[in-house]
Amino acid sequence: MSIKKTAHNAFWNIGGQLLPIAAAVAAVPLLIRAIGVDRFGFLSLAWALIGYAGLFDLGISRALTRVVAERLALGDRNGAIHVARVGAMLMGAFGIIAGILLALGAPWLVFKWLTVPAALQQESVNALRLLAISIPVVLLMAAYRGVLDACHAFKEANIVRMVMGLLTYVGPLLATVWSPRLEWVVGAVVLMRMASTWWHAVLCWRIFAPLPLGGGIDRPTVKELMSLGGWISVSNIVSPLMAQLDRVILGGLVSVKLLAFYATPFDMITRALLLPYAFMAVLFPVMAGFSKSPAQAQETYSGSIRLLFVSMLPVSFSAMVLGGPLLNLWLGPEFAEHGTVVLQVLALGVLANTLAQAPANLIQGTGNPKWMAITHVLELPLFLMCLYGLTQAYGINGTAWSWTLRMIVDAGLLFALAQWRLLPAGQGMLRWLLAGSGTAVLLVIACIPQSGAMAIVTWLVGLMACALLAWFVVLTGSDKRHLFDLLNARKDSRAVV
């Protein structure tokens, strides 16, 4: 795939997230006023649960992308269609099982674990049961999305994401016109997910092939998906579990009101991950396509690390410097008081997680997910102890630190695995030592409390420093030539128009 085509696909992946972010910025303050902070705290947990229902897909969606991309690269379209159908049926079955488990466990979660006010407990149980109904639909959508990614249908899929992401926030807000109760608000989220799944199914029909939940399932195809998805599934279960356990454990140790003060900054800063996720979602089927070519994998891997670093450093720096004032302006002084440190700490974790996407994508895309899965399993008990201990000791700030520390450790381990198991020793160590030193200085400065005017000055100077660091230290001559080629291509296209 050409650089221009990769950039085009990544653009549509990014665009698929920008409209939902704008909708969240506009809708969240109105939602908090309409339903109160306690209900909004529970709604944040509901968003997390439905967003990570893929926890139960056992790696099939990721395996589908890889296997379908390989079949298409070999010209075996009929084989790709068959694999996709089998994968969709498996995902539907797993979703039904997961939905039943959540429906049965809803009372225990509300009455025994989450610190929900008594007046909201029955509402919360009903809302969780509504979420349970949606899980099979959400997993089926993940299967469709995996197939569309293998076909490089990023534009079409992200148009759906933009519209449905917008309605994820606007829908609950409209539901409050009838009632502020959680059943109505969460029910609107569920309805939007069902509509999104139907739209993905239509796209698969038009672009690839119909993927009904009927027909035969043959053992070789199931074995192929499960053997690849087996190791991917360990990471797909453990990694999202660790990503969401912070809110589940926090909801049991503090009130759901404090959960809102943590979850809102968390949701906002982790939205910045749309850039690396968008870019790496494009590269995953590409890496699967040349899984037998280490030289191409090495070139793509190294370039993606540099791109991820220069794109995310300014974002994390900006969040650390301006996060407090923006929270105050957006949601008021109470959210700024409780959420500023949380946002700053999480911004560091987001930067580490961004860089980790490169080795993670390489490991899974080249069909070597075993060691990544083992790493995540070993991380889980350590993370749980850290999360519980720091949360008890320091509240939501301790929760944020536990999440960030895990991201830093995880990134270090994945980079070590990528170099040890897959690639020869990387080049440019001096470049990364200089980049790391410059980054550390910038982030320390960003965390120094400053007045509004001084914060803006620091932010502007820091952005200039980020640009200089990227241009003179991180990017290679080849990167700069590709950048100029893209800019020239845009100028030429405008001239033609």
Buried (B, 14 or more C-beta within 10 A) or exposed (E): BEBBEBBBBBBBBBBBBBBBBBBBBBBBBBBBEBBBBBBBBBBBBBBBBBBBBBBBBBBBBBBBBBBBBBBBBEEBEEBBBBBBBBBBBBBBBBBEEBBEEBBEBBBEBBBEBBBBBEEBBBBBBBBBBBBBBBBBBBBBBBBBBBBBBBBBBBBBBBBBBBBBBBBBBBBBBBBBEEEBBBBBBBBBBBBBBBBBBBBBBBBBEEBBBEBEEEEEEEEEBBEBBBEBBBBBBBBBBBBBBBBBBBBBBBBBBBBBBBBBBBBBBBBBBBBBBBBBBBBBBBBBBBBBBBBEEBEBBBEBBBBBBBBBBBBBBBBBBBBBBBBBBBBBEBBEEEBBEBBBBBBBBBBBBBBBBBBBBBBBBBBBBBBBBBBBBBBBEEBBEEBBEBBBEBBEEBBBBBBBBBBBBBBBBBBBBBBEBBBEBBBEEBEBEEBBEBBEEBBEEBBEBBBEEBEEEEBBEBBEEBBEBBEEBBEEBBBBEEBEEBBEEBEEEEEEEEEEE
